Amino acid sequence: MQDRLRFAAFGGGLVVLLGAALGIGALVGDPSDRGVEHSGVVRDGSYRSTGLSDSESGYTLADLSAPASPNRADPLRFRITGPDGAPVTRFAIRHDKPLHLIVARADGTEYRHAHPAMAADGTWSVDWSWAAPGTYRVFADFAPEMGDDLVLSRTVTVAGEAAARPLPPAAETASVDGYQVRLQRDSGDLRFTVTRDGRPVTDLEPYLGAYAHLVGLHAPYLAYLHAHPQGEVGRTSPGPEVAFHVEPPVPGPYRLYFEFAHGGSVHTAEFVLEFAPLSTAPSTSGAGHHSGGGHR
């Protein structure tokens, strides 16, 4: 249950990156046009994808459709096709789900983590509506039943006037739904401490097989990482601290979403961190990497 993604250097800052990516408008396909190497890089012999391509290893995020305008509720649908071109219908379970859907607006003002249902023909769907116009990216984070972990994505523009919002000032704490979350860096680890009304929260609830999850998206290109905490449910203390060891697919600023469950609801605290280029020295952590969606 120890998912590791090594982070290099870190600065602080709270941010809101919410949003989901689909309009029936123009799909913006090639992320390399925006200066990010989306085909992945090799470090220590492992493949590390940025999640910015709609195809990888023969698998494709296909047939994407969603509401055409903001505030209109319709299903969001898509399929994953395999190397033979047919829809994939058998997936491995990763943290209680066969597929994680992460959606974000390009300026970081919207973020959503959802779990669609799959029909017998391989069509995934989830009830959906857009909060605002803008350019969004949809990430499908999954593993075929007999394949490796993958993250595929597509970018779509939702019609309407959308004013970009700048990042907020740097901060080491975030407030969400009456909770306060503090972020600290300790020898490469990121440690999140959850309190409420000044008291430590020591009874975090299991959420998708863990006491918390961490999603990061590069600003402004939205290169993707998804991490799970050190320790295991039932063996690790359920708060107030949750620690991650993470490694971004590319250097630069990331918007981080720390998701935790308490009081019967899921809460998301949002931060911004700056990551320096990774060292080329071989890794000695002994733990598996998880960037671009690899759940171990």
C-alpha positions as a Markdown table, in Angstrom:
| # | Residue | x | y | z |
|---|---|---|---|---|
| 1 | Met | 0.0 | 0.0 | 0.0 |
| 2 | Gln | 3.0 | 2.2 | 0.0 |
| 3 | Asp | 2.8 | 4.2 | -3.2 |
| 4 | Arg | 5.9 | 6.4 | -3.8 |
| 5 | Leu | 6.4 | 9.3 | -6.0 |
| 6 | Arg | 9.6 | 11.2 | -5.1 |
| 7 | Phe | 9.3 | 15.0 | -4.9 |
| 8 | Ala | 12.4 | 17.2 | -5.3 |
| 9 | Ala | 12.1 | 20.7 | -4.0 |
| 10 | Phe | 9.0 | 22.3 | -2.6 |
| 11 | Gly | 7.5 | 25.7 | -2.1 |
| 12 | Gly | 4.1 | 26.3 | -0.6 |
| 13 | Gly | 0.8 | 27.7 | -1.7 |
| 14 | Leu | -2.8 | 27.0 | -1.6 |
| 15 | Val | -4.7 | 26.7 | -4.9 |
| 16 | Val | -8.0 | 25.7 | -6.3 |
| 17 | Leu | -7.8 | 23.3 | -9.3 |
| 18 | Leu | -11.1 | 21.9 | -9.9 |
| 19 | Gly | -12.8 | 21.2 | -13.1 |
| 20 | Ala | -13.6 | 18.6 | -15.5 |
| 21 | Ala | -12.9 | 18.4 | -19.1 |
| 22 | Leu | -15.4 | 17.9 | -21.7 |
| 23 | Gly | -17.5 | 19.8 | -24.1 |
| 24 | Ile | -18.7 | 18.8 | -27.4 |
| 25 | Gly | -16.5 | 21.5 | -28.8 |
| 26 | Ala | -13.0 | 21.1 | -30.2 |
| 27 | Leu | -10.7 | 18.5 | -28.6 |
| 28 | Val | -7.3 | 19.8 | -28.1 |
| 29 | Gly | -5.1 | 16.8 | -28.8 |
| 30 | Asp | -1.4 | 17.2 | -28.7 |
| 31 | Pro | 0.0 | 18.4 | -25.4 |
| 32 | Ser | 3.5 | 18.6 | -26.9 |
| 33 | Asp | 2.3 | 21.8 | -28.6 |
| 34 | Arg | 2.4 | 23.3 | -25.1 |
| 35 | Gly | 5.9 | 22.3 | -24.3 |
| 36 | Val | 5.5 | 19.2 | -22.2 |
| 37 | Glu | 7.1 | 15.9 | -23.1 |
| 38 | His | 4.0 | 13.7 | -22.9 |
| 39 | Ser | 5.3 | 10.5 | -24.2 |
| 40 | Gly | 7.1 | 9.9 | -20.9 |
| 41 | Val | 10.6 | 9.7 | -19.7 |
| 42 | Val | 12.8 | 6.9 | -18.5 |
| 43 | Arg | 14.5 | 7.1 | -15.1 |
| 44 | Asp | 16.0 | 4.2 | -13.1 |
| 45 | Gly | 14.7 | 1.8 | -15.8 |
| 46 | Ser | 11.0 | 2.7 | -15.2 |
| 47 | Tyr | 8.5 | 4.3 | -17.6 |
| 48 | Arg | 7.0 | 7.5 | -16.2 |
| 49 | Ser | 4.1 | 9.0 | -18.2 |
| 50 | Thr | 2.8 | 12.6 | -17.8 |
| 51 | Gly | -0.7 | 11.4 | -18.6 |
| 52 | Leu | -1.1 | 14.0 | -21.4 |
| 53 | Ser | -1.7 | 11.6 | -24.3 |
| 54 | Asp | -5.0 | 9.9 | -25.3 |
| 55 | Ser | -3.1 | 6.8 | -26.4 |
| 56 | Glu | -0.4 | 4.7 | -24.8 |
| 57 | Ser | 0.8 | 1.1 | -25.1 |
| 58 | Gly | -1.9 | 0.4 | -27.6 |
| 59 | Tyr | -4.7 | 1.7 | -25.4 |
| 60 | Thr | -6.8 | 4.7 | -26.3 |
| 61 | Leu | -9.3 | 7.0 | -24.5 |
| 62 | Ala | -12.1 | 7.0 | -27.2 |
| 63 | Asp | -15.6 | 8.2 | -27.9 |
| 64 | Leu | -15.6 | 10.9 | -25.4 |
| 65 | Ser | -18.9 | 12.9 | -25.0 |
| 66 | Ala | -20.3 | 15.1 | -22.4 |
| 67 | Pro | -22.7 | 18.1 | -21.9 |
| 68 | Ala | -22.1 | 20.8 | -24.5 |
| 69 | Ser | -22.4 | 23.8 | -22.2 |
| 70 | Pro | -22.2 | 24.8 | -18.5 |
| 71 | Asn | -25.0 | 24.0 | -16.1 |
| 72 | Arg | -26.4 | 21.3 | -18.3 |
| 73 | Ala | -26.7 | 17.9 | -16.8 |
| 74 | Asp | -26.0 | 14.9 | -19.1 |
| 75 | Pro | -23.9 | 11.8 | -18.8 |
| 76 | Leu | -20.2 | 12.0 | -19.5 |
| 77 | Arg | -19.3 | 8.9 | -21.6 |
| 78 | Phe | -16.2 | 7.3 | -23.0 |
| 79 | Arg | -14.5 | 4.0 | -23.8 |
| 80 | Ile | -11.1 | 2.5 | -23.4 |
| 81 | Thr | -10.0 | 0.6 | -26.6 |
| 82 | Gly | -7.2 | -1.9 | -26.6 |
| 83 | Pro | -4.4 | -2.8 | -29.1 |
| 84 | Asp | -7.0 | -4.7 | -31.2 |
| 85 | Gly | -9.2 | -1.6 | -31.5 |
| 86 | Ala | -12.0 | -3.2 | -29.5 |
| 87 | Pro | -13.4 | -1.8 | -26.2 |
| 88 | Val | -11.7 | -3.0 | -23.1 |
| 89 | Thr | -14.2 | -4.6 | -20.6 |
| 90 | Arg | -11.9 | -6.2 | -18.1 |
| 91 | Phe | -9.9 | -4.0 | -15.7 |
| 92 | Ala | -7.9 | -4.6 | -12.6 |
| 93 | Ile | -9.1 | -3.1 | -9.3 |
| 94 | Arg | -6.9 | -0.3 | -8.1 |
| 95 | His | -7.8 | 1.1 | -4.7 |
| 96 | Asp | -11.3 | -0.3 | -4.7 |
| 97 | Lys | -12.2 | 0.9 | -8.2 |
| 98 | Pro | -11.5 | -0.3 | -11.8 |
| 99 | Leu | -11.1 | 3.3 | -13.0 |
| 100 | His | -10.5 | 6.7 | -11.5 |
| 101 | Leu | -11.7 | 9.7 | -13.4 |
| 102 | Ile | -9.8 | 13.0 | -12.7 |
| 103 | Val | -11.0 | 16.2 | -14.3 |
| 104 | Ala | -9.5 | 19.6 | -14.1 |
| 105 | Arg | -9.9 | 23.0 | -15.8 |
| 106 | Ala | -6.7 | 24.3 | -17.4 |
| 107 | Asp | -6.4 | 27.4 | -15.0 |
| 108 | Gly | -6.7 | 25.2 | -11.9 |
| 109 | Thr | -10.1 | 26.5 | -10.7 |
| 110 | Glu | -12.0 | 23.3 | -10.9 |
| 111 | Tyr | -11.1 | 19.7 | -9.8 |
| 112 | Arg | -13.2 | 16.5 | -9.6 |
| 113 | His | -12.4 | 12.9 | -8.8 |
| 114 | Ala | -15.2 | 10.6 | -9.9 |
| 115 | His | -15.8 | 6.9 | -10.5 |
| 116 | Pro | -18.0 | 6.2 | -13.5 |
| 117 | Ala | -19.8 | 2.9 | -14.1 |
| 118 | Met | -19.1 | 0.6 | -17.0 |
| 119 | Ala | -21.7 | -1.0 | -19.2 |
| 120 | Ala | -21.3 | -4.5 | -20.7 |
| 121 | Asp | -20.2 | -3.0 | -24.0 |
| 122 | Gly | -17.3 | -1.1 | -22.4 |
| 123 | Thr | -18.9 | 2.3 | -22.3 |
| 124 | Trp | -18.1 | 4.2 | -19.1 |
| 125 | Ser | -20.6 | 6.9 | -17.9 |
| 126 | Val | -21.2 | 9.2 | -15.0 |
| 127 | Asp | -23.8 | 12.0 | -14.4 |
| 128 | Trp | -22.1 | 15.3 | -15.2 |
| 129 | Ser | -22.4 | 19.0 | -15.5 |
| 130 | Trp | -19.9 | 21.8 | -15.9 |
| 131 | Ala | -19.6 | 24.6 | -13.4 |
| 132 | Ala | -18.2 | 27.1 | -15.8 |
| 133 | Pro | -16.9 | 27.5 | -19.4 |
| 134 | Gly | -13.3 | 26.9 | -20.2 |
| 135 | Thr | -10.7 | 24.3 | -21.3 |
| 136 | Tyr | -10.7 | 21.1 | -19.4 |
| 137 | Arg | -8.7 | 17.9 | -19.3 |
| 138 | Val | -10.2 | 14.5 | -18.5 |
| 139 | Phe | -7.9 | 11.8 | -17.1 |
| 140 | Ala | -8.7 | 8.1 | -17.1 |
| 141 | Asp | -6.5 | 6.4 | -14.5 |
| 142 | Phe | -6.8 | 2.6 | -14.8 |
| 143 | Ala | -5.1 | -0.8 | -15.5 |
| 144 | Pro | -6.3 | -3.4 | -17.9 |
| 145 | Glu | -6.8 | -6.7 | -16.2 |
| 146 | Met | -3.6 | -8.2 | -17.6 |
| 147 | Gly | -1.7 | -4.9 | -18.3 |
| 148 | Asp | 0.2 | -2.1 | -16.7 |
| 149 | Asp | -1.2 | 1.0 | -15.0 |
| 150 | Leu | -2.0 | 3.7 | -17.5 |
| 151 | Val | -3.3 | 7.3 | -17.5 |
| 152 | Leu | -4.9 | 8.6 | -20.7 |
| 153 | Ser | -6.5 | 12.0 | -21.2 |
| 154 | Arg | -8.3 | 14.2 | -23.6 |
| 155 | Thr | -8.8 | 18.0 | -23.6 |
| 156 | Val | -12.0 | 19.7 | -24.5 |
| 157 | Thr | -13.3 | 23.3 | -24.6 |
| 158 | Val | -16.7 | 24.1 | -22.9 |
| 159 | Ala | -18.3 | 27.0 | -24.8 |
| 160 | Gly | -18.6 | 30.4 | -23.1 |
| 161 | Glu | -16.5 | 33.2 | -21.8 |
| 162 | Ala | -13.9 | 32.0 | -19.3 |
| 163 | Ala | -11.7 | 34.3 | -17.3 |
| 164 | Ala | -8.4 | 32.7 | -16.1 |
| 165 | Arg | -7.6 | 33.0 | -12.4 |
| 166 | Pro | -4.1 | 33.4 | -11.1 |
| 167 | Leu | -2.6 | 31.1 | -8.4 |
| 168 | Pro | -3.3 | 32.4 | -4.9 |
| 169 | Pro | -0.4 | 33.4 | -2.6 |
| 170 | Ala | 1.8 | 30.7 | -1.1 |
| 171 | Ala | 0.6 | 29.1 | 2.1 |
| 172 | Glu | 1.4 | 26.0 | 4.2 |
| 173 | Thr | -2.1 | 25.5 | 5.4 |
| 174 | Ala | -5.5 | 25.1 | 3.8 |
| 175 | Ser | -9.0 | 25.2 | 5.2 |
| 176 | Val | -11.8 | 23.1 | 3.8 |
| 177 | Asp | -15.3 | 22.3 | 5.2 |
| 178 | Gly | -14.2 | 23.4 | 8.7 |
| 179 | Tyr | -11.0 | 21.4 | 8.7 |
| 180 | Gln | -7.5 | 22.8 | 8.7 |
| 181 | Val | -4.7 | 20.9 | 6.8 |
| 182 | Arg | -1.0 | 21.7 | 7.3 |
| 183 | Leu | 1.6 | 20.6 | 4.7 |
| 184 | Gln | 5.2 | 20.0 | 5.7 |
| 185 | Arg | 8.2 | 18.5 | 3.9 |
| 186 | Asp | 10.4 | 16.1 | 5.8 |
| 187 | Ser | 13.4 | 14.5 | 4.1 |
| 188 | Gly | 11.6 | 14.1 | 0.8 |
| 189 | Asp | 8.2 | 13.2 | 2.3 |
| 190 | Leu | 5.1 | 15.3 | 2.2 |
| 191 | Arg | 3.3 | 15.2 | 5.5 |
| 192 | Phe | -0.3 | 16.4 | 5.8 |
| 193 | Thr | -1.7 | 17.0 | 9.3 |
| 194 | Val | -5.5 | 17.3 | 9.7 |
| 195 | Thr | -7.1 | 19.2 | 12.5 |
| 196 | Arg | -10.6 | 20.5 | 13.3 |
| 197 | Asp | -11.4 | 23.3 | 15.7 |
| 198 | Gly | -7.8 | 23.2 | 16.8 |
| 199 | Arg | -7.9 | 19.5 | 17.7 |
| 200 | Pro | -6.1 | 16.7 | 15.8 |
| 201 | Val | -8.3 | 14.4 | 13.7 |
| 202 | Thr | -7.3 | 10.9 | 14.8 |
| 203 | Asp | -10.2 | 9.0 | 13.2 |
| 204 | Leu | -9.9 | 9.5 | 9.5 |
| 205 | Glu | -12.1 | 7.2 | 7.6 |
| 206 | Pro | -10.9 | 4.8 | 4.9 |
| 207 | Tyr | -11.4 | 6.2 | 1.4 |
| 208 | Leu | -10.7 | 4.0 | -1.7 |
| 209 | Gly | -8.6 | 1.7 | 0.4 |
| 210 | Ala | -6.5 | 4.4 | 2.1 |
| 211 | Tyr | -6.6 | 7.1 | 4.7 |
| 212 | Ala | -6.0 | 9.7 | 2.0 |
| 213 | His | -5.1 | 10.3 | -1.6 |
| 214 | Leu | -3.0 | 12.9 | -3.4 |
| 215 | Val | -3.5 | 14.1 | -6.9 |
| 216 | Gly | -1.1 | 16.6 | -8.5 |
| 217 | Leu | -1.3 | 18.4 | -11.8 |
| 218 | His | 1.5 | 20.5 | -13.4 |
| 219 | Ala | 0.7 | 24.1 | -13.9 |
| 220 | Pro | -0.1 | 25.1 | -16.6 |
| 221 | Tyr | 0.3 | 21.8 | -18.6 |
| 222 | Leu | -1.5 | 19.4 | -16.3 |
| 223 | Ala | 1.1 | 16.7 | -16.3 |
| 224 | Tyr | -0.4 | 14.1 | -13.9 |
| 225 | Leu | 0.5 | 12.3 | -10.7 |
| 226 | His | -1.6 | 10.3 | -8.3 |
| 227 | Ala | -0.2 | 9.0 | -5.0 |
| 228 | His | -1.3 | 7.0 | -2.1 |
| 229 | Pro | 0.0 | 7.3 | 1.5 |
| 230 | Gln | 2.6 | 5.3 | 3.3 |
| 231 | Gly | 1.1 | 2.6 | 5.6 |
| 232 | Glu | -2.0 | 0.6 | 5.5 |
| 233 | Val | -5.6 | 0.9 | 6.7 |
| 234 | Gly | -5.9 | -1.0 | 10.0 |
| 235 | Arg | -2.2 | -0.9 | 10.6 |
| 236 | Thr | -1.3 | 2.8 | 10.3 |
| 237 | Ser | -2.7 | 5.4 | 12.6 |
| 238 | Pro | -5.8 | 7.0 | 11.1 |
| 239 | Gly | -4.6 | 10.6 | 11.5 |
| 240 | Pro | -3.9 | 13.2 | 12.2 |
| 241 | Glu | -0.8 | 12.9 | 9.9 |
| 242 | Val | -0.7 | 11.2 | 6.5 |
| 243 | Ala | 2.6 | 11.0 | 4.7 |
| 244 | Phe | 3.4 | 10.6 | 1.0 |
| 245 | His | 6.7 | 10.0 | -0.9 |
| 246 | Val | 6.1 | 11.3 | -4.4 |
| 247 | Glu | 7.9 | 11.9 | -7.7 |
| 248 | Pro | 6.5 | 14.3 | -10.4 |
| 249 | Pro | 6.7 | 13.3 | -14.0 |
| 250 | Val | 8.2 | 16.7 | -15.0 |
| 251 | Pro | 9.6 | 19.6 | -12.8 |
| 252 | Gly | 7.8 | 22.8 | -12.1 |
| 253 | Pro | 4.8 | 24.0 | -10.1 |
| 254 | Tyr | 2.1 | 21.5 | -9.3 |
| 255 | Arg | -1.4 | 21.9 | -7.9 |
| 256 | Leu | -2.0 | 19.3 | -5.2 |
| 257 | Tyr | -5.3 | 17.9 | -4.0 |
| 258 | Phe | -5.2 | 16.1 | -0.7 |
| 259 | Glu | -8.4 | 14.0 | -0.4 |
| 260 | Phe | -9.5 | 12.6 | 2.9 |
| 261 | Ala | -12.7 | 11.2 | 4.4 |
| 262 | His | -14.2 | 12.2 | 7.8 |
| 263 | Gly | -17.6 | 12.7 | 9.1 |
| 264 | Gly | -19.1 | 10.6 | 6.3 |
| 265 | Ser | -17.9 | 13.0 | 3.6 |
| 266 | Val | -14.8 | 13.3 | 1.3 |
| 267 | His | -12.9 | 16.6 | 1.7 |
| 268 | Thr | -10.2 | 18.1 | -0.6 |
| 269 | Ala | -7.5 | 20.4 | 0.6 |
| 270 | Glu | -5.6 | 22.2 | -2.1 |
| 271 | Phe | -2.0 | 23.4 | -2.3 |
| 272 | Val | 0.7 | 24.5 | -4.8 |
| 273 | Leu | 4.3 | 23.1 | -4.7 |
| 274 | Glu | 7.3 | 23.8 | -6.9 |
| 275 | Phe | 9.4 | 20.8 | -7.9 |
| 276 | Ala | 13.0 | 21.0 | -9.1 |
| 277 | Pro | 14.3 | 18.7 | -11.8 |
| 278 | Leu | 14.9 | 15.2 | -10.5 |
| 279 | Ser | 18.5 | 14.0 | -9.9 |
| 280 | Thr | 19.7 | 11.4 | -12.5 |
| 281 | Ala | 21.3 | 9.3 | -9.7 |
| 282 | Pro | 19.8 | 5.8 | -9.3 |
| 283 | Ser | 17.0 | 5.5 | -6.8 |
| 284 | Thr | 17.6 | 3.7 | -3.5 |
| 285 | Ser | 14.1 | 4.1 | -2.1 |
| 286 | Gly | 13.2 | 0.4 | -2.7 |
| 287 | Ala | 9.6 | 1.4 | -3.4 |
| 288 | Gly | 7.7 | 1.5 | -6.6 |
| 289 | His | 7.1 | 4.8 | -8.4 |
| 290 | His | 3.6 | 6.0 | -9.1 |
| 291 | Ser | 3.5 | 8.8 | -11.5 |
| 292 | Gly | 1.2 | 9.1 | -14.5 |
| 293 | Gly | -1.2 | 6.8 | -12.7 |
| 294 | Gly | 0.7 | 3.7 | -11.6 |
| 295 | His | -1.1 | 2.3 | -8.6 |
| 296 | Arg | 0.9 | -0.4 | -6.9 |
